[in-house]
Amino acid sequence: MAMTKLETATHVFLIGLCCLAGGLLVEQRFFSPREDEFSAGDLVGHEVKLPGANWQVAPFSVLLQLSSTCQFCNQSMPFYRQLMLVRNAQAAKMPVIVASADAVTAMQKHLEEQQVAVDKVLHSRLEPLHSVTPTVYIVNSRGVVTRAFIGELDSSAQKELLAIIQRGR
């Protein structure tokens, strides 16, 4: 049974419409920034209110926001070990603090298992900053974020962060 021209045109139109709708959904889901997403630049200039952190002990501190269950945090552990080696080689050491929603003892144990020795582990979600794990902050002596690195860092961002640690600012 042959289709009429009207039926063929309708099928072609419906297939085209489905392709367009599917393409828009894929673009919106995978390529368009969501309204609730933010960039590292959005964090710069914000004050970090973290009970137990004393920002005045050094001109700058490193704050790592981590979770023991975060895949990207765990994949970043070799870099955090490297970061600590670079920091330990400096005469004036930047304090390195971990803020985690995990219990302090659980995060300390996790870091110990990963051979990442930090100066302090504090329990906090850092909700006022609305950031995610992992995030690395450079915080000045007034408790203000001067740089932020979000997510698992590529080699360029790793080099940039290590250079900041080496310069001590």
C-alpha positions in Angstrom: 0.0 0.0 0.0 1.5 3.3 -1.1 1.5 6.4 1.1 -0.1 9.6 -0.2 2.0 12.7 -0.6 0.3 14.2 2.4 1.2 11.2 4.6 4.8 11.2 3.4 5.1 15.0 4.1 3.6 14.5 7.6 6.1 11.7 8.4 9.0 13.8 7.2 7.8 16.8 9.2 7.4 14.7 12.3 10.8 13.1 12.0 12.4 16.6 11.5 10.5 17.9 14.5 11.7 15.0 16.7 15.3 15.6 15.5 15.1 19.3 16.3 13.6 18.6 19.7 16.2 15.9 20.5 19.0 18.2 19.4 17.8 21.0 21.6 17.5 18.7 24.6 21.1 17.4 24.0 22.4 21.0 23.7 20.6 22.2 26.8 21.7 19.2 28.8 25.4 18.9 27.8 26.5 22.2 26.2 24.6 25.1 27.9 25.6 26.3 31.3 23.0 25.7 33.9 21.8 28.7 36.0 22.9 27.1 39.2 26.5 26.5 37.9 29.2 29.0 38.7 32.8 29.5 37.9 35.9 29.8 40.0 35.8 33.6 39.3 32.5 33.8 41.1 34.1 32.6 44.3 36.9 35.3 44.3 36.3 38.1 46.7 34.0 36.1 49.0 34.9 35.9 52.7 35.4 32.3 54.0 33.7 31.9 57.3 35.1 28.6 58.6 35.1 28.0 62.3 38.5 26.8 63.4 40.4 28.4 60.6 42.8 31.1 61.5 43.6 33.0 58.3 45.9 35.5 60.1 48.7 33.0 60.7 50.1 33.5 57.2 49.7 35.9 54.3 47.9 33.2 52.3 46.4 29.8 53.1 45.3 26.9 50.9 41.8 25.6 51.6 40.8 22.3 50.0 37.1 21.4 50.0 37.0 17.6 49.8 34.8 14.6 50.4 36.0 11.1 50.9 33.2 9.8 48.6 33.9 12.3 45.8 35.3 10.5 42.7 37.1 13.6 41.5 38.6 14.3 45.0 40.0 10.8 45.1 41.3 11.0 41.6 43.0 14.3 42.6 44.9 12.8 45.6 48.2 12.3 43.7 48.1 16.0 42.8 47.4 16.9 46.5 50.4 14.9 47.5 52.5 16.8 45.0 51.0 20.1 46.3 52.1 19.2 49.8 55.6 18.3 48.7 55.9 21.7 46.9 54.4 23.5 50.0 56.8 21.7 52.4 59.8 22.7 50.3 59.0 26.4 50.9 60.7 28.3 53.7 57.4 30.2 54.6 54.8 27.4 54.4 51.2 28.2 53.5 48.9 26.5 55.9 46.8 23.8 54.1 43.3 23.2 55.6 40.7 20.7 54.4 37.0 21.5 54.8 34.8 18.5 54.5 31.2 17.6 55.1 32.6 14.3 56.3 33.3 13.7 60.0 36.7 15.1 60.9 38.1 11.7 62.0 36.8 10.0 58.9 38.4 12.6 56.6 41.7 12.5 58.6 41.8 8.8 58.2 41.0 9.1 54.5 43.7 11.6 53.9 46.2 9.5 55.9 45.3 6.4 53.7 45.9 8.6 50.7 49.2 9.9 52.2 48.1 13.5 52.0 49.3 15.3 55.2 47.5 18.6 55.7 47.7 21.1 58.6 44.1 20.9 59.7 40.8 19.2 58.9 37.6 21.0 59.7 34.0 19.9 59.4 32.1 22.3 57.1 30.1 22.4 54.0 31.2 26.0 53.1 27.6 26.5 52.0 27.9 30.3 51.8 30.2 29.9 48.8 27.9 27.4 47.1 30.9 25.5 45.8 31.4 21.8 45.1 34.0 19.1 45.8 36.8 19.3 45.0 37.5 23.0 45.1 40.9 24.6 46.0 40.9 28.1 47.4 43.7 30.5 48.0 42.6 32.5 51.0 44.3 35.7 52.2 45.0 36.7 55.8 41.6 38.5 55.9 39.8 35.3 55.0 39.0 36.4 51.5 39.2 34.1 48.5 41.8 35.4 46.0 41.8 32.4 43.7 39.7 29.3 43.3 40.1 26.1 41.3 37.0 24.0 40.9 36.9 20.3 40.1 39.6 17.9 39.0 42.3 20.1 37.7 43.9 19.7 34.2 47.7 20.0 33.9 47.5 23.7 33.2 45.5 24.5 36.3 47.8 22.2 38.4 50.9 24.1 37.2 49.2 27.4 37.9 48.3 26.3 41.4 51.7 24.9 42.1 53.3 28.2 41.0 51.1 30.1 43.4 52.2 27.8 46.2 55.9 28.2 45.2 55.6 32.0 45.1 53.8 31.9 48.5 50.9 34.2 47.2 
